[in-house]
Amino acid sequence: MTSDDVDKISKALKKNYEGLDDEVRAYWDKKIDAEMKRRKVKNSVAEDPADYAKGRELGKQDIGDISYKEPWQNIVRNKLGITIPINQLYRCPVCGKEYCLDMPPERCFVCGTHSFLHLNKVVNLRR
């Protein structure tokens, strides 16, 4: 992964989500907070598996680093200051391809861009 790719993803994220109207941003922040609250209720979400890191390449970031009790949109909001809609189809920030997934794929199938959740230079999932 080159720094050009990281810059391309960062610019695309900012272009797509940083210019949101304050009312829209407040709406999505409220939705993310409500989902976090829902997930923290006992037995509402499965407990995190103890072996999520099995088989992972050393040094490779994995979405298994995200607790089930915290939506990835909240991590992006905390780390990058960008609010991304929750409970919506994932859209590639570079080409706009929509995916019916709750997590971004490792690479976009159309433009080949790495997902920002898989790049620790963009969003570092480890705490």
C-alpha positions as semicolon CSV with decimal commas, in nm:
position;residue;x (nm);y (nm);z (nm)
1;M;0,000;0,000;0,000
2;T;0,153;0,325;-0,108
3;S;0,103;0,663;0,053
4;D;-0,075;0,774;-0,268
5;D;-0,345;0,513;-0,204
6;V;-0,384;0,628;0,156
7;D;-0,411;0,990;0,041
8;K;-0,669;0,895;-0,223
9;I;-0,887;0,718;0,034
10;S;-0,852;0,998;0,290
11;K;-0,945;1,265;0,035
12;A;-1,243;1,064;-0,086
13;L;-1,372;1,011;0,268
14;K;-1,341;1,380;0,348
15;K;-1,504;1,481;0,019
16;N;-1,800;1,247;0,071
17;Y;-1,867;1,292;0,441
18;E;-1,699;1,604;0,579
19;G;-1,927;1,851;0,401
20;L;-2,248;1,715;0,555
21;D;-2,501;1,964;0,679
22;D;-2,494;2,001;1,060
23;E;-2,850;1,868;1,091
24;V;-2,761;1,557;0,888
25;R;-2,443;1,503;1,089
26;A;-2,637;1,540;1,417
27;Y;-2,896;1,289;1,291
28;W;-2,631;1,027;1,207
29;D;-2,441;1,094;1,531
30;K;-2,766;1,032;1,720
31;K;-2,822;0,706;1,528
32;I;-2,466;0,585;1,596
33;D;-2,500;0,667;1,968
34;A;-2,836;0,486;1,984
35;E;-2,684;0,177;1,820
36;M;-2,391;0,183;2,064
37;K;-2,634;0,207;2,355
38;R;-2,840;-0,082;2,216
39;R;-2,533;-0,302;2,173
40;K;-2,412;-0,238;2,528
41;V;-2,729;-0,383;2,682
42;K;-2,650;-0,722;2,831
43;N;-2,704;-1,014;2,589
44;S;-2,810;-0,786;2,301
45;V;-2,496;-0,868;2,101
46;A;-2,280;-1,179;2,122
47;E;-1,972;-1,149;2,336
48;D;-1,646;-1,094;2,153
49;P;-1,476;-1,421;2,060
50;A;-1,149;-1,491;2,240
51;D;-0,983;-1,630;1,926
52;Y;-1,067;-1,361;1,668
53;A;-0,699;-1,316;1,579
54;K;-0,635;-1,679;1,480
55;G;-0,495;-1,712;1,130
56;R;-0,432;-1,340;1,084
57;E;-0,113;-1,225;0,913
58;L;0,128;-1,061;1,153
59;G;0,105;-0,684;1,132
60;K;-0,214;-0,691;0,926
61;Q;-0,510;-0,493;1,052
62;D;-0,831;-0,687;1,071
63;I;-1,190;-0,586;1,133
64;G;-1,188;-0,854;1,404
65;D;-1,016;-0,584;1,611
66;I;-1,353;-0,409;1,638
67;S;-1,566;-0,517;1,932
68;Y;-1,915;-0,635;1,847
69;K;-2,037;-0,386;2,103
70;E;-1,909;-0,087;1,905
71;P;-2,018;0,000;1,550
72;W;-1,729;0,068;1,310
73;Q;-1,893;0,400;1,222
74;N;-1,826;0,515;1,580
75;I;-1,457;0,427;1,548
76;V;-1,432;0,624;1,221
77;R;-1,610;0,916;1,388
78;N;-1,373;0,909;1,687
79;K;-1,051;0,857;1,488
80;L;-1,118;1,074;1,180
81;G;-1,393;1,309;1,295
82;I;-1,608;1,199;1,000
83;T;-1,967;1,083;1,048
84;I;-2,064;0,794;0,820
85;P;-2,428;0,678;0,801
86;I;-2,510;0,367;1,004
87;N;-2,752;0,089;0,901
88;Q;-2,714;0,190;0,536
89;L;-2,553;0,013;0,242
90;Y;-2,176;0,061;0,246
91;R;-2,062;0,285;-0,042
92;C;-1,700;0,294;-0,165
93;P;-1,578;0,650;-0,102
94;V;-1,370;0,651;-0,422
95;C;-1,598;0,511;-0,695
96;G;-1,939;0,503;-0,521
97;K;-2,009;0,127;-0,563
98;E;-2,270;0,013;-0,308
99;Y;-2,230;-0,310;-0,113
100;C;-2,497;-0,495;0,083
101;L;-2,254;-0,558;0,368
102;D;-2,243;-0,440;0,725
103;M;-1,863;-0,406;0,701
104;P;-1,663;-0,267;0,411
105;P;-1,490;-0,535;0,203
106;E;-1,111;-0,543;0,212
107;R;-1,101;-0,407;-0,145
108;C;-1,361;-0,246;-0,368
109;F;-1,452;-0,492;-0,642
110;V;-1,484;-0,214;-0,900
111;C;-1,194;0,026;-0,845
112;G;-0,970;-0,200;-0,633
113;T;-0,928;0,057;-0,354
114;H;-0,843;-0,085;-0,012
115;S;-1,104;-0,022;0,254
116;F;-1,007;0,242;0,509
117;L;-1,092;-0,004;0,790
118;H;-0,817;-0,235;0,668
119;L;-0,551;0,040;0,657
120;N;-0,403;0,129;0,993
121;K;-0,254;0,445;0,839
122;V;-0,609;0,578;0,787
123;V;-0,803;0,426;1,081
124;N;-0,600;0,248;1,348
125;L;-0,838;-0,004;1,504
126;R;-0,605;-0,122;1,778
127;R;-0,633;0,055;2,105
